[in-house]
C-alpha cells in the first residue's frame, strides 16, 4: 500500500548498487580525510533509533538505505529510497516492492510494503522534498524511542555542529557509522554541510544536541556531486512534521491520499 502525501517532494540518484571502487569515487567524503567512525551495537539512544533498510526494487535488485524512527510506527527516510526515479536501469524505477527494516544491532528484519512519499518527489523529482516513510502496521514491543523532531530557524542552524549516523555501503553490512561537522549553509528546505557520508546513508538523521537532549533537524539525501561541494539534507519544516503526523495517523489503513 503506497501513497503520496499532500505536500510536495524532491530528487536524488536513488541509491543504485555500487561496487566498492565506485563508492570510493563518490564525492560524499569532504576534504582529504574520512571522518566517519563506527558506532558499537550496544550503544543506547539515540543510536538505536537509526535503522538499516534493505530495499527490493521493481526489478528485484536489493539496495541499501538508512531510516530513523520519527514516531512509534513511522520510519522516515529519503524519498528515493521508497520511490526510485533515477536508476540507470529503467526496470528498477518506481515504488519499492518491499522494505526490510533492521533495528540497530539486529539481524532479523521487519518486513513491510507500506511506504509513502511526497507528490513533489514522486511526480516532479524535486530535490527539496526528497523524503518518504516506511510505515509499520503494528507497534513494536519495546521498540526504539522515536527521535524528537525540531524545527529551527536559520540562525540556530548555520555554523552549528551536527552529526549524521547511517549504514554506508562501503562498510561491513549492518555496521552503523557516524560523522560530525558544521552546517555550512541553510536554505528554505535544505541544509548543506561538510559531514562525511557514503551511499547507503540516504535517509539518515541530521542530529543536533542541547545538553543531553538529542533531536533531528533534517535527513541526509544527497552527496556533494550537487552544487557548492557540500553534502545535502532535507531541512525539517513545519510541513514535513505535519506529514509525519499524517503518516502516523493513517498507519496501514490508507490505500492512497488524493
C-alpha positions in Angstrom: 0.0 0.0 0.0 1.6 3.2 -1.2 0.6 6.8 -1.3 1.7 10.4 -1.8 1.4 12.9 1.0 -0.4 16.1 0.4 2.9 18.0 0.3 5.5 18.4 -2.4 8.7 16.4 -3.0 12.4 16.0 -4.1 15.0 14.3 -6.4 18.1 12.1 -6.0 20.1 9.4 -7.6 18.0 6.7 -5.9 20.9 4.6 -4.5 21.5 2.0 -7.2 24.1 -0.7 -6.3 27.7 0.4 -6.1 30.9 -1.7 -6.5 33.5 -0.7 -3.8 35.7 1.2 -6.1 32.6 3.2 -7.3 31.7 4.0 -3.7 35.2 5.5 -3.0 35.0 7.6 -6.1 31.8 9.4 -5.0 32.4 13.0 -3.6 30.5 12.4 -0.4 33.7 12.5 1.6 34.5 16.2 2.0 38.2 17.0 2.1 41.1 14.6 2.2 40.2 12.6 5.2 37.2 10.4 6.0 35.9 11.4 9.4 33.4 8.7 9.9 33.7 6.4 13.0 31.9 3.2 13.9 29.1 3.1 16.4 29.1 0.0 18.6 25.9 -2.2 18.7 25.5 -1.8 22.4 25.1 2.0 22.4 21.7 3.1 23.5 19.5 6.0 22.3 20.0 8.0 20.1 21.7 5.3 18.0 19.1 2.5 18.4 16.5 4.7 16.7 18.5 4.6 13.4 17.6 1.6 11.2 19.1 -0.1 8.2 16.9 -0.6 5.2 17.1 -3.3 2.5 15.1 -2.1 -0.4 13.7 -4.5 -3.0 13.2 -2.5 -6.2 10.9 -3.2 -9.1 13.5 -5.4 -10.9 14.0 -7.4 -7.7 17.5 -6.0 -7.1 18.2 -5.1 -3.5 19.9 -1.9 -2.4 20.6 -0.3 1.0 19.4 2.8 2.8 19.0 4.3 6.2 16.0 5.4 8.2 15.0 6.6 11.7 12.0 6.4 13.9 10.0 9.6 13.7 7.1 8.1 15.6 6.4 4.6 17.0 5.2 3.4 13.6 6.8 5.7 11.1 10.4 5.4 9.9 11.5 8.5 7.9 13.9 8.1 5.0 14.8 9.6 1.7 12.1 9.7 -0.9 14.4 8.0 -3.4 14.6 5.0 -1.0 10.9 4.3 -1.4 10.3 5.7 -4.9 13.1 5.3 -7.4 13.1 8.0 -10.1 16.7 7.9 -11.4 18.2 4.4 -11.5 20.1 3.8 -14.7 18.1 0.6 -15.2 14.6 1.7 -16.1 13.1 -1.6 -14.9 14.2 -0.7 -11.3 12.3 2.6 -11.2 9.0 3.2 -9.3 7.8 2.1 -5.9 9.9 -0.2 -3.9 8.4 -3.7 -3.8 9.4 -4.4 -0.2 11.3 -2.9 2.7 13.2 -5.0 5.2 13.9 -2.9 8.3 16.8 -3.9 10.6 16.9 -2.4 14.0 20.3 -1.3 15.2 22.3 -4.4 16.2 19.6 -6.9 14.9 19.9 -9.5 12.1 16.2 -10.2 12.0 14.2 -7.9 9.6 10.8 -6.4 9.9 9.2 -6.8 6.5 6.7 -4.2 5.2 5.4 -2.8 1.9 3.6 0.2 3.4 5.6 3.2 2.1 4.8 6.8 1.5 6.4 9.8 -0.2 5.6 13.3 -1.3 3.8 14.2 -4.5 6.6 16.6 -5.5 9.2 13.9 -5.3 7.1 11.1 -7.0 5.6 13.3 -9.7 8.2 16.0 -10.2 11.5 14.8 -8.8 12.1 18.0 -6.8 15.1 17.6 -4.6 13.8 19.9 -2.0 11.2 17.3 -1.0 13.1 14.0 -1.3 11.7 12.4 1.7 9.4 9.5 2.5 8.3 7.0 5.1 8.2 3.3 5.8 5.1 2.6 7.9 4.9 -0.3 10.3 1.5 -1.9 10.6 1.9 -2.7 14.3 3.6 -1.1 17.3 6.9 -2.9 18.3 7.2 -4.3 21.7 9.9 -2.4 23.4 10.6 -0.6 20.2 13.2 2.2 19.8 12.4 5.6 21.2 11.4 8.0 18.3 13.5 11.0 17.8 12.3 14.4 18.8 11.9 16.5 15.6 12.8 20.1 16.0 12.1 22.9 13.5 14.8 25.5 14.0 15.4 29.0 12.5 18.3 29.6 10.2 20.4 31.3 12.9 20.0 28.3 15.1 21.3 26.0 12.3 24.0 27.8 10.4 27.6 27.1 11.6 26.3 24.8 14.3 27.7 21.3 15.0 25.6 18.4 13.7 26.1 14.7 13.1 24.9 12.0 10.8 24.6 8.3 11.6 23.9 5.8 8.8 24.7 2.4 7.2 27.2 3.1 4.4 27.7 0.6 1.6 31.5 0.7 1.8 31.5 -0.8 5.4 30.5 -4.3 6.7 26.8 -4.9 6.3 24.8 -3.8 9.4 27.5 -1.6 10.8 26.5 1.9 11.9 28.9 4.8 11.3 28.7 8.5 12.3 30.5 11.7 11.5 30.1 15.2 12.6 30.9 18.7 11.5 29.1 22.1 10.9 26.1 23.0 8.9 27.6 25.4 6.4 24.6 26.7 4.6 20.9 26.9 5.4 18.2 27.1 2.6 14.5 27.2 2.9 14.1 23.4 2.6 17.6 22.1 2.6 20.8 22.0 4.8 24.3 21.9 3.3 27.2 20.5 5.4 30.6 19.0 5.1 29.7 16.0 7.2 31.2 12.9 5.5 28.7 10.3 4.1 28.7 7.4 1.6 25.9 5.9 -0.5 23.7 3.8 1.8 23.3 6.6 4.2 20.5 8.3 2.3 17.7 8.9 4.8 20.0 9.2 7.8 19.1 11.7 10.5 20.9 15.0 10.8 21.2 15.3 14.6 21.9 18.2 16.9 22.2 18.3 20.7 21.4 20.6 23.5 22.9 19.4 26.7 21.7 15.7 27.0 18.8 16.2 24.6 19.3 14.8 21.1 17.0 15.9 18.3 16.6 15.7 14.5 16.8 18.8 12.3 17.0 17.2 8.9 17.6 14.0 7.0 20.5 13.3 4.6 19.6 12.7 1.0 22.3 13.9 -1.5 26.0 13.9 -1.9 28.5 16.5 -2.8 28.1 15.9 -6.5 25.5 18.6 -6.2 26.3 22.3 -6.1 28.6 24.0 -3.5 30.7 20.9 -3.0 28.8 20.1 0.2 26.6 17.2 1.2 22.9 18.0 1.5 20.0 17.1 3.7 16.2 17.9 3.8 15.6 20.6 6.4 12.9 19.8 9.0 10.0 22.2 8.4 6.5 22.5 9.8 5.1 20.9 6.7 7.5 17.9 7.0 6.5 17.4 10.6 2.8 17.7 9.6 3.4 14.9 7.0 5.0 12.7 9.7 1.9 13.2 11.9 -0.4 12.4 9.0 1.5 9.2 8.1 1.5 8.2 11.7 -2.3 8.7 12.0 -3.2 6.8 8.8 -0.9 3.9 9.6 -1.8 0.9 7.4 -5.4 1.9 6.9 -4.9 4.2 3.9 -4.7 3.0 0.3 -3.9 6.3 -1.2 -4.1 10.0 -0.5 -5.6 12.3 -3.1 
